[in-house]
Structures are given as C-alpha cells and as structure tokens.
Amino acid sequence: MKQLGKILLTWMPMDVKLGGTYHKWRSFLQKAERWPPEMIKVWQAQRLRKIVRHAWNHCEGYRELYRKAGLTPADIQDVDD
C-alpha cells in the first residue's frame, strides 16, 4: 500500500500535492519577480511591520527585547529601522 501511495504522489501535479498555499505563493512569486525595486521595498516594509506586530503580540521574549530597546511595533516602519 505504501508503494501505491508513492506512485500516486509522483503522478500528482505539484499544486495538488502541496495544496492551495503552494499555488498561491507560486503565483505571487511569479508576479513579484517582475516588480520594480520600489515596489519590493514597500512589500518588504509591509511584511516586516506584520511580523513585528505578531512577535509583539504573541512572543513574550520578543516583546521584552523590544521594551528593553525602548521600541514598540509602531517604531519599526521599514527595513532601515
């Protein structure tokens, strides 16, 4: 039975095998690779702010690090901060 599963997986298209998240990210990356540098910087800043907010809200260790540095998520706006 394991062998049959392996055979079926080899014939399955990658987006089916890996699920909808794979297809979503693949599509995004295909578009993003043609973005001008300024658009990439804007996207990076948005993602950074989202990650920093998540760390602040969900990870006590990061929240403490930010506090010790005198920072809040609002202080970090782009990759240069």
Order of alpha helices (4+ residues) and beta strands (2+ residues): alpha-alpha-alpha-alpha-alpha
